[in-house]
Amino acid sequence: MGRKKKELPLLESIDIIDVAAEGNSLARVNDMVVFIPFGAPGDVVDVKIDRKKKSYAEGHIEKIVKPSEIRVAPRCEHFTICGGCRWQHLPYEFQLKCKQQQVQDALQRIAKIPFPEISPIIGSENIWEYRNKMEYTFSNKMWLTFDQLRSGEEFPDRRAAGFHIPGAFDKVLDINKCHLQDDLGNRIRLFIKNFGKEHGYSFYDLREQHGFLRTLMLRIVSTGEVMVVMSVGEDDKERIEELMSNVADNFPEITSLSYVVNTKVNDTIGDQEIVVYKGREYIEEKMEGLKFRIGPKSFYQTNSRQAYKLYSVAREMAHLNGDELVYDLYTGTGTIACFIAPNVKHVVGIEYVPEAIEDAKINAAVNGLGNTEFYAGDMKDVLTADFIESHGRPDVMIVDPPRAGMHESVVKVILDASPARIVYVSCNPATQARDVALLHEKYDIEAVQPVDMFPHTQHVENVISLTLRSANQ
């Protein structure tokens, strides 16, 4: 017989004093730090401890005894349940202040090298309906909220279309309205969900791995073009035709309508055949007169308007005069490479994903940019001393790595190449600070510019420019 699990305490009337990592808030009780989601500095709350370690604990708010003066009413009815937009209850200006501090803390605590005053964070013009891409999951196991469970009501129809619940892979929260994308996305998702119910379509069983309606990807870009990719778990041609034709008829604004039959275990469609039902196989985003083709498998920054500001900052920090050879590391679909190409002599882009490199080549060709070249492969394997010897020593390097940052061998090659300037774009200030500390062997930080790409979340993009230290310093 196992030991009875110890009941964890309810902490009454504790003060929330700050924000913390992962979008949580923070309180101190005696010598213990308590991490609490959805709290606001200044709240007085009762907190039920869910997990306790020696020096810290995690809990959830049972009751707000006294709300903080800064707390605002969240817009979304699904707030605190779906797991996204964890800062909706905080004023946007306060969110920006916290993100600015996040960058400051990373440089002070991790990099531990001199840096200039950080420029004020560039906020998002739109703080709602700013995402150009959303992905939803269909499931026959709708997540029941605590309020629904306490109501005593029966829920015989558990079919849902929405977001996965963190920590419950087979449960999906049914989303009525998401405020992160143009409302057209909500209308398309709800139409497909209701059409499926009315016509007896099975919703995917995430545990048993079967069902017809599986996932939905929606892209709505600033040009007004719309992409819909429906993923089904059964190769039922009659139902695919029925569903696709009705979606097309009811939403003529869709410019690219496709589907994929995915019968494998995971939801990813990167290795699946995409079948175009109506329209083109891509949509186009525009930036400063440049066109960027976005296919179902393409990566593109999910906040189009802020992406333009982010890339403008990177270009400005590069101090381009038209004669430079630039390496664009982790180039993705070549967005930054193409964006700066009119301002430089030549751009070399490197990216891990072969499909992304093909998109980069297409984007360069569509825009008539003959001064670009792109290579696919693992950065640490492609960017070598021999590669630089063959393609030329860069004057400027722009790096935009994934959240994990750069491999140490890549940092070493950059140091050996010694470009006059490095512009480091990052979605993770912590790993950026770690890498910048390594680059400090030869480089000094010249400027730091945070950019908010994701309002109501704790995430922040940051751009740092580094200049090569002269030999006599």
C-alpha positions as CSV (number, residue, x, y, z in Angstrom):
1,M,0.0,0.0,0.0
2,G,1.5,3.3,-1.0
3,R,2.0,6.2,1.3
4,K,-0.8,8.7,1.6
5,K,0.0,11.9,-0.3
6,K,0.6,14.8,2.1
7,E,-2.0,17.5,1.9
8,L,-0.4,20.8,0.8
9,P,-1.4,24.0,2.5
10,L,-3.7,26.9,1.6
11,L,-1.8,30.1,2.1
12,E,-4.1,32.9,3.1
13,S,-3.8,36.7,2.3
14,I,-0.4,36.6,0.8
15,D,1.0,39.5,-1.3
16,I,2.1,39.1,-4.9
17,I,5.1,41.2,-5.3
18,D,6.5,40.7,-8.8
19,V,6.3,38.9,-12.1
20,A,8.4,35.7,-12.7
21,A,9.5,33.4,-15.4
22,E,7.1,31.6,-17.8
23,G,4.4,34.3,-17.3
24,N,3.9,33.6,-13.6
25,S,3.8,35.9,-10.7
26,L,5.8,35.7,-7.5
27,A,5.2,35.9,-3.8
28,R,7.5,35.3,-0.7
29,V,6.2,33.4,2.3
30,N,8.8,33.3,5.1
31,D,11.9,32.1,3.2
32,M,10.0,30.4,0.5
33,V,9.4,31.7,-3.0
34,V,6.0,30.8,-4.5
35,F,5.3,30.9,-8.2
36,I,1.7,31.6,-9.1
37,P,0.0,31.9,-12.5
38,F,-2.3,34.7,-13.4
39,G,-1.4,37.0,-10.4
40,A,-0.7,40.7,-10.6
41,P,1.9,42.6,-8.5
42,G,-0.2,44.2,-5.7
43,D,-2.8,41.4,-5.5
44,V,-3.6,40.0,-2.1
45,V,-4.6,36.3,-2.6
46,D,-5.3,33.0,-1.1
47,V,-3.1,30.4,-2.8
48,K,-3.4,26.6,-2.7
49,I,0.1,25.0,-3.0
50,D,0.2,22.4,-5.7
51,R,3.9,21.5,-5.6
52,K,6.5,22.1,-2.9
53,K,10.3,21.8,-3.0
54,K,12.9,22.8,-0.5
55,S,13.3,26.4,-1.6
56,Y,10.2,27.2,-3.6
57,A,6.7,26.2,-4.3
58,E,4.1,26.4,-7.0
59,G,0.4,27.1,-6.5
60,H,-2.8,28.6,-7.9
61,I,-5.0,31.4,-6.8
62,E,-8.0,30.1,-4.8
63,K,-9.4,33.6,-4.1
64,I,-8.4,37.2,-4.8
65,V,-8.8,38.8,-1.4
66,K,-7.9,42.3,-2.8
67,P,-7.1,42.9,-6.4
68,S,-4.1,44.9,-7.5
69,E,-4.7,48.4,-8.6
70,I,-3.0,47.6,-11.9
71,R,-5.2,44.6,-12.6
72,V,-7.4,44.9,-15.7
73,A,-10.3,42.8,-16.9
74,P,-9.1,40.2,-19.4
75,R,-10.9,40.3,-22.8
76,C,-11.0,36.5,-23.5
77,E,-13.6,34.2,-22.0
78,H,-11.0,31.4,-22.0
79,F,-8.4,33.3,-19.9
80,T,-6.6,31.1,-17.3
81,I,-7.8,27.9,-19.0
82,C,-6.3,27.7,-22.4
83,G,-2.8,28.4,-21.3
84,G,-2.1,31.2,-23.8
85,C,-2.1,35.0,-23.3
86,R,-1.1,34.7,-19.6
87,W,-0.8,38.4,-19.1
88,Q,-4.2,39.6,-20.3
89,H,-4.9,40.8,-16.8
90,L,-1.9,43.2,-16.9
91,P,-2.1,46.6,-18.6
92,Y,-0.1,46.6,-21.9
93,E,2.3,49.3,-20.8
94,F,3.1,47.2,-17.7
95,Q,3.7,44.2,-19.9
96,L,6.2,46.2,-21.9
97,K,8.0,47.3,-18.7
98,C,8.3,43.7,-17.6
99,K,9.7,42.6,-21.0
100,Q,12.2,45.4,-20.9
101,Q,13.3,44.3,-17.5
102,Q,13.6,40.7,-18.7
103,V,16.2,41.8,-21.3
104,Q,18.0,43.9,-18.6
105,D,18.1,41.0,-16.2
106,A,19.4,38.6,-18.8
107,L,22.3,40.8,-19.7
108,Q,23.2,41.6,-16.1
109,R,22.8,38.2,-14.6
110,I,23.9,35.9,-17.5
111,A,26.1,37.9,-19.9
112,K,27.8,39.9,-17.1
113,I,29.5,42.2,-19.5
114,P,29.2,46.0,-20.1
115,F,26.3,47.1,-22.2
116,P,24.8,50.5,-23.0
117,E,21.5,51.8,-21.9
118,I,18.8,49.6,-23.4
119,S,16.5,51.4,-25.9
120,P,12.8,51.6,-25.0
121,I,11.0,48.5,-26.1
122,I,9.1,48.9,-29.4
123,G,5.5,47.9,-28.6
124,S,3.0,46.3,-30.9
125,E,0.7,48.6,-32.8
126,N,-2.0,45.9,-32.5
127,I,-2.3,44.1,-29.3
128,W,-5.3,42.0,-30.4
129,E,-5.8,40.1,-33.7
130,Y,-2.1,40.4,-34.4
131,R,-1.2,36.8,-35.3
132,N,-1.1,35.8,-38.9
133,K,-1.1,32.1,-38.1
134,M,-3.2,29.9,-35.8
135,E,-3.4,26.2,-35.3
136,Y,-6.4,24.3,-33.8
137,T,-7.0,20.7,-32.9
138,F,-10.3,18.7,-33.2
139,S,-11.0,16.2,-30.5
140,N,-13.7,13.9,-29.2
141,K,-12.5,14.6,-25.6
142,M,-13.4,18.2,-24.8
143,W,-11.7,19.5,-21.6
144,L,-14.3,20.2,-18.9
145,T,-13.4,23.2,-16.8
146,F,-13.8,23.2,-13.0
147,D,-16.9,25.4,-13.3
148,Q,-18.4,22.9,-15.8
149,L,-17.6,20.0,-13.4
150,R,-19.0,21.8,-10.4
151,S,-22.2,22.7,-12.2
152,G,-23.4,19.0,-12.2
153,E,-24.5,19.4,-15.8
154,E,-24.1,16.5,-18.2
155,F,-22.0,17.0,-21.3
156,P,-22.8,14.1,-23.6
157,D,-21.3,15.9,-26.6
158,R,-17.6,16.2,-26.0
159,R,-16.5,17.1,-29.5
160,A,-14.3,20.2,-29.6
161,A,-12.1,22.4,-31.7
162,G,-9.5,24.4,-29.9
163,F,-6.2,24.2,-28.1
164,H,-4.5,21.4,-26.2
165,I,-4.6,21.7,-22.4
166,P,-1.1,21.9,-21.0
167,G,-0.3,18.5,-19.3
168,A,-3.2,16.7,-20.9
169,F,-2.3,15.7,-24.4
170,D,-5.6,14.0,-25.1
171,K,-7.8,16.9,-24.0
172,V,-8.7,19.9,-26.0
173,L,-10.4,23.1,-24.7
174,D,-13.3,24.1,-27.0
175,I,-12.6,27.6,-28.2
176,N,-15.6,29.9,-28.8
177,K,-13.6,33.0,-29.7
178,C,-9.9,33.7,-29.9
179,H,-8.8,37.3,-30.0
180,L,-5.3,36.7,-31.4
181,Q,-6.3,36.5,-35.1
182,D,-8.8,38.3,-37.4
183,D,-12.3,37.1,-36.5
184,L,-12.5,35.4,-39.9
185,G,-10.4,32.6,-38.3
186,N,-13.0,32.1,-35.6
187,R,-15.8,31.9,-38.2
188,I,-14.0,29.4,-40.3
189,R,-13.1,27.1,-37.3
190,L,-16.7,27.3,-35.9
191,F,-18.1,26.5,-39.4
192,I,-16.0,23.4,-39.8
193,K,-16.7,22.2,-36.2
194,N,-20.5,22.7,-36.6
195,F,-20.5,21.2,-40.2
196,G,-18.7,18.2,-38.8
197,K,-21.3,17.7,-36.1
198,E,-24.2,18.2,-38.4
199,H,-22.9,15.7,-40.9
200,G,-21.8,13.0,-38.4
201,Y,-18.0,13.4,-38.9
202,S,-15.9,11.8,-36.2
203,F,-13.6,14.1,-34.3
204,Y,-10.1,12.8,-33.7
205,D,-9.4,10.6,-30.7
206,L,-6.0,11.7,-29.5
207,R,-5.5,8.6,-27.3
208,E,-6.7,6.0,-29.7
209,Q,-5.4,7.8,-32.8
210,H,-8.4,7.7,-35.1
211,G,-11.1,10.1,-36.4
212,F,-11.8,12.2,-39.4
213,L,-11.5,15.9,-38.3
214,R,-7.9,16.3,-36.9
215,T,-6.3,19.8,-37.2
216,L,-6.8,23.1,-38.8
217,M,-4.2,25.8,-39.8
218,L,-5.2,29.3,-40.6
219,R,-3.0,32.0,-42.0
220,I,-4.4,35.5,-42.6
221,V,-1.7,38.0,-43.7
222,S,-1.6,41.8,-43.9
223,T,-2.3,41.7,-47.7
224,G,-5.7,40.2,-46.9
225,E,-4.8,36.8,-48.4
226,V,-6.1,33.8,-46.5
227,M,-4.7,30.2,-46.3
228,V,-6.7,27.3,-44.8
229,V,-5.1,23.8,-44.4
230,M,-7.4,21.1,-43.1
231,S,-5.8,17.9,-41.8
232,V,-8.0,14.8,-41.7
233,G,-7.2,11.5,-40.1
234,E,-9.0,9.3,-42.6
235,D,-8.7,9.1,-46.4
236,D,-12.4,9.4,-46.9
237,K,-12.6,11.1,-50.4
238,E,-16.3,11.6,-50.3
239,R,-16.2,13.5,-47.0
240,I,-13.1,15.4,-47.9
241,E,-14.8,16.7,-51.0
242,E,-18.0,17.5,-49.1
243,L,-16.1,19.5,-46.5
244,M,-13.8,21.3,-48.8
245,S,-16.5,22.3,-51.2
246,N,-18.7,23.7,-48.4
247,V,-15.8,25.6,-46.9
248,A,-14.9,27.1,-50.3
249,D,-18.6,28.1,-51.0
250,N,-19.1,29.7,-47.6
251,F,-15.8,31.6,-47.4
252,P,-14.9,33.0,-50.9
253,E,-12.2,35.2,-49.3
254,I,-10.0,32.1,-48.9
255,T,-7.2,32.4,-51.5
256,S,-5.5,29.1,-50.7
257,L,-7.5,26.1,-49.6
258,S,-5.7,22.8,-49.0
259,Y,-6.0,19.6,-47.1
260,V,-3.7,16.8,-46.0
261,V,-4.5,13.2,-45.1
262,N,-2.5,12.5,-41.9
263,T,-2.8,9.0,-40.5
264,K,0.5,9.0,-38.6
265,V,0.8,9.3,-34.8
266,N,1.8,13.0,-34.5
267,D,0.0,16.1,-35.9
268,T,3.0,17.6,-37.8
269,I,2.4,17.9,-41.6
270,G,6.0,18.8,-42.6
271,D,6.5,15.3,-44.0
272,Q,3.0,15.0,-45.5
273,E,1.6,15.7,-49.0
274,I,-0.5,18.9,-49.1
275,V,-3.3,18.8,-51.7
276,V,-4.5,22.1,-53.0
277,Y,-8.2,22.1,-53.3
278,K,-8.8,25.6,-54.5
279,G,-6.6,28.7,-55.3
280,R,-2.8,28.9,-55.1
281,E,-0.5,26.7,-53.1
282,Y,0.8,29.8,-51.3
283,I,-0.2,33.2,-50.1
284,E,1.9,36.4,-50.3
285,E,2.9,38.8,-47.6
286,K,4.5,42.1,-48.5
287,M,7.1,44.2,-46.8
288,E,8.6,47.4,-48.3
289,G,7.5,46.4,-51.7
290,L,9.0,42.9,-51.4
291,K,6.9,39.9,-51.8
292,F,7.2,36.8,-49.6
293,R,5.6,33.6,-50.6
294,I,4.3,31.6,-47.7
295,G,3.3,27.9,-48.2
296,P,1.7,25.5,-45.8
297,K,5.1,24.4,-44.5
298,S,6.8,27.8,-44.5
299,F,8.0,29.7,-41.4
300,Y,7.1,33.3,-41.3
301,Q,7.0,35.6,-38.2
302,T,3.5,35.4,-36.8
303,N,3.1,39.1,-36.2
304,S,3.5,40.6,-39.7
305,R,3.5,44.3,-38.7
306,Q,6.0,43.8,-35.9
307,A,8.2,41.6,-38.1
308,Y,8.7,44.7,-40.3
309,K,9.8,46.7,-37.3
310,L,12.1,43.9,-36.1
311,Y,13.8,43.6,-39.4
312,S,14.1,47.4,-39.8
313,V,15.9,47.5,-36.4
314,A,18.3,44.7,-37.6
315,R,19.0,46.5,-40.9
316,E,19.6,49.8,-39.1
317,M,22.0,48.2,-36.6
318,A,23.9,46.6,-39.4
319,H,24.9,50.1,-40.7
320,L,24.9,49.0,-44.3
321,N,26.4,51.1,-47.1
322,G,25.9,48.9,-50.1
323,D,29.3,47.3,-50.3
324,E,29.1,44.6,-47.7
325,L,29.1,40.8,-47.8
326,V,26.6,39.7,-45.3
327,Y,26.0,36.3,-43.8
328,D,22.5,35.7,-42.6
329,L,22.6,32.7,-40.2
330,Y,19.4,30.8,-39.4
331,T,17.9,32.5,-42.4
332,G,14.6,30.5,-42.4
333,T,12.8,31.4,-45.6
334,G,15.2,34.2,-46.3
335,T,13.1,37.0,-45.0
336,I,15.9,39.0,-43.5
337,A,18.3,38.2,-46.3
338,C,15.8,39.4,-48.9
339,F,14.9,42.4,-46.8
340,I,18.5,43.7,-46.6
341,A,19.6,42.5,-50.1
342,P,18.8,45.8,-51.9
343,N,21.2,47.5,-49.4
344,V,24.2,45.2,-49.7
345,K,26.6,43.8,-52.2
346,H,25.9,40.1,-51.5
347,V,24.0,38.0,-48.9
348,V,24.7,34.4,-48.0
349,G,21.9,32.6,-46.1
350,I,22.2,29.4,-44.1
351,E,19.4,27.4,-42.6
352,Y,18.8,23.9,-41.2
353,V,15.5,23.1,-43.0
354,P,15.9,22.3,-46.7
355,E,12.3,23.3,-47.5
356,A,12.8,26.7,-46.0
357,I,15.9,27.2,-48.2
358,E,13.8,26.4,-51.2
359,D,11.3,29.0,-50.1
360,A,14.2,31.5,-49.6
361,K,15.4,30.9,-53.2
362,I,11.8,31.4,-54.5
363,N,11.4,34.6,-52.5
364,A,14.7,36.0,-53.8
365,A,13.7,35.1,-57.4
366,V,10.2,36.5,-57.1
367,N,11.8,39.8,-56.0
368,G,14.6,39.8,-58.6
369,L,17.3,39.7,-56.0
370,G,20.3,38.2,-57.8
371,N,22.8,39.0,-55.1
372,T,21.6,36.2,-52.7
373,E,22.6,32.6,-52.3
374,F,21.3,30.0,-49.8
375,Y,22.6,26.8,-48.3
376,A,20.8,24.1,-46.2
377,G,22.3,22.1,-43.4
378,D,23.1,22.1,-39.7
379,M,24.7,25.4,-38.9
380,K,27.7,23.9,-37.1
381,D,28.3,21.6,-40.1
382,V,27.9,24.2,-42.9
383,L,29.5,27.3,-41.3
384,T,33.1,26.2,-41.2
385,A,36.4,27.8,-41.9
386,D,36.4,26.2,-45.4
387,F,33.0,27.6,-46.1
388,I,34.1,31.1,-45.2
389,E,37.3,30.7,-47.2
390,S,35.2,29.6,-50.2
391,H,32.4,32.2,-50.0
392,G,34.3,35.1,-48.6
393,R,34.9,36.6,-45.1
394,P,31.7,38.5,-44.1
395,D,31.7,42.2,-43.2
396,V,28.5,41.7,-41.3
397,M,26.8,38.7,-39.8
398,I,23.1,38.7,-38.9
399,V,22.1,35.8,-36.6
400,D,18.6,34.8,-35.7
401,P,18.9,31.4,-34.0
402,P,16.1,29.3,-32.4
403,R,15.4,29.6,-28.7
404,A,18.3,27.3,-27.7
405,G,20.7,29.9,-29.2
406,M,23.9,29.1,-31.0
407,H,26.1,26.0,-30.7
408,E,29.5,26.8,-29.2
409,S,31.3,25.6,-32.4
410,V,29.2,28.2,-34.4
411,V,30.3,30.9,-32.0
412,K,33.9,29.9,-32.5
413,V,33.7,30.1,-36.3
414,I,32.1,33.5,-36.0
415,L,34.9,34.7,-33.7
416,D,37.5,33.3,-36.2
417,A,35.7,35.0,-39.1
418,S,35.7,38.3,-37.1
419,P,33.2,40.3,-39.1
420,A,33.3,44.0,-38.3
421,R,29.7,43.8,-37.0
422,I,27.3,41.2,-35.7
423,V,23.5,41.8,-35.3
424,Y,22.0,39.2,-33.0
425,V,18.2,38.8,-33.2
426,S,16.8,36.5,-30.5
427,C,13.5,35.2,-29.2
428,N,15.2,34.2,-25.9
429,P,17.2,36.9,-24.1
430,A,18.7,34.3,-21.7
431,T,20.5,32.2,-24.4
432,Q,21.2,35.4,-26.3
433,A,23.0,36.8,-23.2
434,R,25.0,33.5,-22.9
435,D,26.1,33.7,-26.5
436,V,27.0,37.4,-26.3
437,A,29.2,36.7,-23.3
438,L,31.1,34.2,-25.4
439,L,31.4,36.7,-28.3
440,H,32.7,39.3,-25.8
441,E,36.2,37.7,-26.4
442,K,36.4,40.0,-29.4
443,Y,33.2,42.1,-29.4
444,D,31.5,44.9,-27.5
445,I,27.8,45.5,-27.3
446,E,27.0,48.7,-29.1
447,A,23.1,48.8,-28.9
448,V,20.2,46.8,-27.4
449,Q,16.7,47.0,-28.8
450,P,13.8,44.9,-27.5
451,V,10.7,44.4,-29.7
452,D,7.4,43.1,-28.5
453,M,6.1,40.5,-31.0
454,F,3.6,38.8,-28.7
455,P,1.3,41.0,-26.6
456,H,-0.3,39.4,-23.5
457,T,2.5,36.8,-23.3
458,Q,5.9,36.9,-21.5
459,H,7.8,36.4,-24.7
460,V,10.0,39.2,-26.1
461,E,12.3,39.5,-29.1
462,N,15.6,41.4,-28.6
463,V,18.2,42.7,-31.1
464,I,21.8,43.4,-30.1
465,S,24.5,44.9,-32.3
466,L,28.1,44.0,-31.5
467,T,31.2,45.7,-32.9
468,L,34.6,44.1,-33.4
469,R,37.1,45.4,-30.8
470,S,40.2,47.0,-32.4
471,A,43.4,45.1,-32.0
472,N,45.0,47.9,-29.9
473,Q,42.2,47.9,-27.2
